[in-house]
Every structure is written in C-alpha cells, then in structure tokens.
C-alpha cells in the first residue's frame, strides 16, 4: 500500500473533502500506471502510437505530431500531445521513438517511449508483400497531480493548499503484426509489466490491455479505394471491452491522396448495464510526402458523464528517407504515391 503525507486540519474534515481526497488516491494510482489512452489516431496514418510492431514497417521514416483536446473551451479539459518518429534500418530492424504529454484535469503525464521491432519477410516473390513483425516498447513516464483543486483555504492549512504529488515509473508494450499484400493485422499488449513503481514502492498491479486490429484494402486507384477495419480492446482490470468498426475511403487527385474515415466505437462494461458509444469522422490528405488529418469524436446517446463539446485532434506528418514503394500493399505499407 502507498503511504501518504499526514494532513493536519484546523477543523473536522468535511465529508466532501474526504471523498475528494479518496478519489485523488485512487485516480493517481490507476492513472499513473498506464501509458497513453487508446484513441482513434491510428486511423490518421499514425499507427505507431497504438501498435509498436508498426515501427519501421513502411517504405519511409515517419514523423508524426498530434494535438488532441476534449471539451474545447472548458478549463483543465483532457488533452494529449505526441511527437513520434520511426524508421526501418537494414532489412529487418525497425526503431521508433516518441514523446508525449497527456493531461487530464489536474493529472499530467510526460512520457518517453522507445521501440525495437523485428520484421521477417515471408515471401520470395518480388511482386508480393508478406511480413511478420515483433516489437517491444519501453516507456518512462513522470506523473504529476496537483491536489490544490481539492483544497479549501478556509479549512486546510496553507501548506496543504498547494500540495503536489509526482511519481516516475516505467511500463512497456509488446506487439505483433502480420501483413500480406492488402491485408493487415496487429496484436498488442499494453501496460505489459505487472510490477510498477508507485510512490517509491513496488506494487503488483495488472493494468494490461489487449488490442487486436485488422483490416483490408482494395479498390480502383483511378476511382475510389476502400479500407474497412476493426479494433477490439479488452481491459480485464475494469472488465470493459471496446469495439471500433471503421471505414476509410481514398481518392487520388493529382499528387495528393484524399481520404475520409468514419469510426464507430462501442464499449461493453462488464460491471454495469450501461454501455457507451462514440462516432468519429476523420478527414485527411497525403500531399507528396506530407500528411494532414483532422478527427472529431462525439459521444452518442443521452447518457453522458462529461460536458458536451467532443474530442478534436490534429495530425501533421512528414515521410522521410523514402525508399522504393512496395507492390500490392495497403497504405500502411505503401507510404506515399509520389516522390
């Protein structure tokens, strides 16, 4: 069990502050053990931030920057910013690096991620792409929590009013991927390590998440191309299963590839009769070696525990060290059209 500093009150602790402090202890413990949340940015040509096995998987090095904000205009609203790069080195090795800042009210995470991936070519045919990949990511994260949001100057000592909690810990993700021509699939285990550092102590806490993602790409490049896919996320700690059903449509125009995506997310809470669902439209363009995408996520239905306003995300990308394009592969592999 983690130890907390003794807090002296001038008066009896009000019940409201007691529950706030209890919530802080639980939230800090659970929030600090995880890495990045599972968002829909994997559909915005940013697969690496979700699946480590995609590091170096394409025909170019990929630089991606994202900025996401929830409940625009609301103070201390959740937001995530990421900057990542991954590339193939030699014929089999892929390396990836990322830095991210995840803010959620008075919680904040700053994390560093490093990934090693190993890719096996399973095809001897020059016009066919088949690849099996394995990867491991390690994450070093600093978590900060500002408890002043729960402080009442009239009731608490001034020293307590600005108490700040922080912690540094590590975790990791393991991933596998299989690609064959226009088919792609990923299996990822997030928050791999059961033992993590919390307040200077080692605690056995299982916050693993299991992700399986697959899809297929086909169509006429002179007209329209299609990419249906799905993502299943199983969280045994909170007994929640989430399903994403996605469709992307591509259109080639001059030296650009325009694309639209629509994602429907349904969650199944094993501890409650209530389920949540979200709808995410995404629009993007690949121009030469550059990528721009905007995505929006809104919760559906009347049941909502958060303010309205949706989830906005911008993605900017630049493909570097471009190599010869692979044949008959999905856009995740066939990075660019022209260079």
VOGU-3710 file (C-alpha; in Angstrom, 3 decimals, decimal comma):
1> xxxxxxxxxx> 0,000/0,000/0,000  1,267/3,503/-0,784  1,914/5,935/2,044  0,604/9,475/2,048  1,716/12,508/3,980  -0,123/13,216/7,205  -2,507/16,173/6,740  -3,457/18,399/9,693  -6,814/20,145/9,615  -7,851/23,116/11,700
11> xxxxxxxxxx> -11,346/21,689/11,929  -13,025/18,367/11,411  -12,652/17,155/7,824  -15,831/17,829/5,845  -17,246/14,731/4,180  -16,978/16,415/0,772  -13,198/16,857/1,114  -12,797/13,344/2,448  -14,324/11,888/-0,726  -12,227/14,220/-2,880
21> xxxxxxxxxx> -9,065/13,035/-1,191  -10,092/9,379/-1,517  -10,763/9,943/-5,207  -7,331/11,529/-5,602  -5,598/8,471/-4,096  -7,415/6,029/-6,390  -7,122/8,196/-9,505  -3,415/8,806/-9,031  -2,752/5,107/-8,508  -4,659/3,925/-11,615
31> xxxxxxxxxx> -3,790/6,853/-13,876  -0,083/6,676/-13,100  0,335/3,045/-14,060  -0,872/3,372/-17,659  0,704/4,900/-20,741  -1,302/6,606/-23,483  -5,079/6,138/-23,821  -6,446/4,291/-26,847  -7,773/6,946/-29,231  -8,702/6,894/-32,917
41> xxxxxxxxxx> -5,438/8,455/-34,134  -4,345/5,085/-35,521  -6,739/5,866/-38,386  -4,898/9,140/-39,072  -1,780/7,496/-40,519  -0,300/7,260/-37,014  -0,438/3,536/-36,299  2,834/3,524/-34,358  1,370/5,301/-31,308  -1,024/2,375/-30,852
51> xxxxxxxxxx> 0,894/-0,635/-32,198  4,676/-0,891/-31,564  5,006/-3,579/-34,269  4,395/-0,898/-36,915  7,766/0,744/-36,165  9,695/0,801/-39,449  7,017/-1,152/-41,247  6,551/1,134/-44,261  8,799/2,280/-47,086  9,704/5,544/-45,311
61> xxxxxxxxxx> 10,588/7,014/-41,968  7,521/8,641/-40,459  7,464/11,798/-38,353  4,085/12,436/-36,753  2,854/15,181/-34,432  -0,629/15,196/-32,899  -2,574/17,558/-30,679  -5,889/16,452/-29,194  -8,278/18,398/-26,965  -11,544/17,341/-25,375
71> xxxxxxxxxx> -14,384/19,704/-24,439  -12,973/22,736/-26,252  -13,347/25,889/-24,159  -13,525/24,015/-20,824  -10,759/24,778/-18,312  -8,427/21,855/-17,473  -10,052/19,724/-20,189  -8,267/16,474/-21,109  -5,672/16,771/-23,867  -2,904/14,722/-25,442
81> xxxxxxxxxx> 0,105/15,852/-27,472  2,520/13,431/-29,148  5,630/13,614/-31,321  6,983/10,401/-32,822  9,436/9,044/-35,376  10,062/5,522/-36,613  12,042/4,041/-39,481  13,433/0,805/-40,928  17,160/0,190/-40,501  18,625/-2,545/-42,664
91> xxxxxxxxxx> 16,281/-5,222/-43,962  14,765/-6,414/-40,676  15,139/-3,880/-37,857  12,767/-1,040/-37,045  13,286/1,619/-34,377  10,779/4,100/-33,022  10,839/6,980/-30,539  8,076/9,135/-29,111  7,478/11,827/-26,522  4,008/12,582/-25,243
101> xxxxxxxxxx> 2,169/14,789/-22,788  -1,176/13,505/-21,509  -3,221/15,924/-19,393  -6,477/15,081/-17,638  -7,682/17,841/-15,343  -5,020/18,196/-12,643  -3,360/14,950/-13,735  -0,462/15,231/-16,193  1,875/12,667/-17,735  5,085/13,323/-19,626
111> xxxxxxxxxx> 6,395/10,166/-21,240  9,258/8,877/-23,374  8,826/5,770/-25,499  11,436/3,712/-27,305  10,630/0,764/-29,580  12,587/-2,071/-31,149  10,870/-4,029/-33,929  11,991/-7,068/-35,900  10,449/-7,751/-39,316  10,547/-11,078/-41,160
121> xxxxxxxxxx> 9,928/-11,218/-44,899  7,877/-14,364/-45,584  7,575/-14,024/-49,362  10,116/-14,919/-52,024  8,108/-13,277/-54,798  9,139/-9,842/-55,917  5,576/-8,708/-56,572  4,096/-9,929/-53,279  4,373/-8,489/-49,800  4,133/-10,773/-46,755
131> xxxxxxxxxx> 5,669/-9,858/-43,417  5,587/-10,987/-39,784  6,702/-8,459/-37,159  7,511/-8,438/-33,445  8,162/-5,393/-31,256  8,730/-4,231/-27,698  8,259/-0,675/-26,436  9,586/0,674/-23,154  8,025/3,752/-21,567  9,442/6,067/-18,922
141> xxxxxxxxxx> 6,729/8,322/-17,526  6,542/11,093/-14,980  3,084/11,547/-13,486  2,097/14,761/-11,718  -1,040/15,536/-9,735  -1,936/18,967/-8,344  -4,081/18,471/-5,239  -4,811/22,172/-4,854  -8,052/21,592/-6,754  -9,346/19,806/-3,632
151> xxxxxxxxxx> -8,076/22,386/-1,151  -10,226/24,817/0,792  -8,108/27,649/2,194  -10,596/28,325/4,983  -10,417/24,727/6,199  -6,954/23,453/5,368  -3,506/24,609/6,426  -1,826/26,874/3,853  0,924/24,280/3,436  -1,643/21,728/2,312
161> xxxxxxxxxx> -3,370/24,114/-0,082  -0,664/23,707/-2,733  0,371/20,106/-2,191  1,603/18,491/-5,406  2,186/14,787/-5,927  4,534/13,343/-8,526  5,885/9,957/-9,444  8,212/8,446/-12,031  7,637/4,916/-13,243  8,094/2,632/-16,244
171> xxxxxxxxxx> 5,966/0,310/-18,301  6,049/-1,379/-21,692  4,035/-2,672/-24,639  4,502/-5,823/-26,724  3,234/-6,153/-30,270  2,972/-8,494/-33,241  1,865/-7,731/-36,786  1,108/-9,748/-39,894  0,768/-8,184/-43,335  0,044/-9,890/-46,623
181> xxxxxxxxxx> -0,471/-7,675/-49,644  -3,554/-5,588/-48,824  -4,371/-7,366/-45,532  -3,019/-6,065/-42,228  -3,370/-7,158/-38,600  -1,893/-6,170/-35,235  -1,908/-7,756/-31,789  -0,694/-5,508/-28,957  -0,442/-5,923/-25,188  -0,274/-2,542/-23,450
191> xxxxxxxxxx> 0,982/-1,901/-19,909  2,964/-5,106/-20,101  4,711/-5,058/-16,740  2,724/-6,162/-13,715  5,109/-4,535/-11,259  5,407/-0,753/-11,476  6,867/1,940/-9,274  4,403/3,962/-7,211  5,454/6,479/-4,571  8,826/4,799/-4,138
201> xxxxxxxxxx> 7,303/1,342/-3,618  6,830/-1,632/-5,892  3,253/-2,763/-6,312  1,873/-5,701/-8,296  -0,917/-4,120/-10,323  -2,241/-5,647/-13,539  -3,493/-2,910/-15,857  -2,820/-4,741/-19,102  -4,935/-4,091/-22,171  -5,195/-6,475/-25,119
211> xxxxxxxxxx> -5,697/-4,998/-28,588  -6,433/-6,726/-31,877  -6,700/-4,666/-35,046  -7,232/-5,921/-38,621  -8,370/-4,628/-41,985  -8,223/-4,966/-45,748  -7,553/-2,524/-48,581  -8,912/-2,740/-52,114  -10,324/-0,643/-54,966  -9,502/1,148/-58,201
221> xxxxxxxxxx> -6,799/3,796/-57,795  -8,340/5,731/-60,704  -11,658/5,944/-58,870  -12,080/5,028/-55,187  -10,234/2,732/-52,788  -11,653/1,290/-49,582  -10,229/0,136/-46,263  -12,635/-1,448/-43,748  -11,108/-2,380/-40,412  -11,912/-3,092/-36,781
231> xxxxxxxxxx> -10,211/-2,786/-33,404  -11,052/-4,782/-30,261  -9,689/-3,645/-26,886  -10,126/-5,820/-23,795  -9,408/-4,315/-20,372  -9,629/-7,099/-17,733  -8,905/-4,754/-14,800  -12,046/-2,685/-15,395  -13,863/-5,530/-17,229  -14,512/-3,371/-20,286
241> xxxxxxxxxx> -14,439/-4,474/-23,923  -14,358/-1,849/-26,665  -15,074/-2,411/-30,360  -14,195/0,022/-33,165  -15,749/-0,529/-36,597  -14,054/1,639/-39,221  -14,277/2,520/-42,899  -11,808/4,623/-44,858  -12,292/5,781/-48,462  -9,375/7,063/-50,566
251> xxxxxxxxxx> -9,362/9,214/-53,707  -6,262/10,003/-55,776  -6,156/13,556/-57,147  -3,040/14,758/-58,973  -0,162/14,392/-56,484  -2,477/14,003/-53,496  -4,458/11,252/-51,851  -7,630/12,498/-50,159  -9,337/10,239/-47,658  -12,323/10,149/-45,368
261> xxxxxxxxxx> -12,858/7,819/-42,419  -15,744/7,041/-40,124  -15,266/5,122/-36,888  -17,973/3,832/-34,561  -16,872/2,822/-31,057  -18,997/0,692/-28,741  -17,927/-0,169/-25,204  -19,287/-3,045/-23,146  -18,895/-2,605/-19,404  -18,955/-5,928/-17,594
271> xxxxxxxxxx> -19,584/-4,210/-14,238  -22,539/-2,125/-15,374  -25,650/-2,406/-17,508  -24,705/0,872/-19,215  -22,614/0,937/-22,385  -21,080/3,898/-24,212  -20,681/4,552/-27,905  -18,866/7,197/-29,928  -18,805/8,355/-33,541  -15,592/9,709/-35,078
281> xxxxxxxxxx> -15,455/11,286/-38,547  -11,918/11,866/-39,857  -10,696/13,767/-42,920  -7,146/13,707/-44,240  -4,873/14,384/-47,181  -1,491/12,994/-48,224  0,333/15,514/-50,428  3,628/14,174/-51,727  5,473/13,273/-48,502  3,245/15,279/-46,148
291> xxxxxxxxxx> 0,177/14,226/-44,161  -2,581/16,316/-42,598  -5,622/14,934/-40,781  -8,402/16,197/-38,543  -10,588/13,920/-36,430  -13,576/14,589/-34,210  -15,165/12,257/-31,652  -18,581/12,715/-30,067  -20,371/10,543/-27,539  -23,769/9,334/-28,723
301> xxxxxxxxxx> -26,948/8,878/-26,725  -28,410/10,730/-23,778  -26,195/9,082/-21,142  -23,069/11,176/-20,655  -20,929/11,943/-17,621  -18,808/14,561/-19,388  -19,515/18,001/-20,860  -20,547/18,232/-24,482  -18,045/19,520/-26,994  -16,439/16,426/-28,425
311> xxxxxxxxxx> -12,829/15,442/-28,953  -10,747/17,317/-31,547  -7,437/16,087/-32,910  -4,996/17,427/-35,495  -2,285/15,252/-37,037  0,691/16,518/-39,029  3,146/14,155/-40,690  6,243/14,077/-42,839  7,622/10,965/-44,545  11,419/10,958/-44,794
321> xxxxxxxxxx> 14,109/8,585/-46,125  11,596/7,323/-48,700  12,555/4,065/-50,376  11,125/2,298/-53,410  7,427/1,592/-52,944  6,390/-1,990/-52,255  3,932/-3,625/-54,605  0,344/-4,602/-53,824  0,365/-3,371/-50,238  -2,087/-1,427/-48,088
331> xxxxxxxxx> -1,464/2,306/-47,432  0,097/1,435/-44,077  2,945/-0,141/-46,063  2,777/1,806/-49,330  3,561/5,104/-47,618  3,500/7,619/-50,456  2,292/7,862/-54,038  4,827/10,258/-55,491  8,339/11,318/-54,622
//
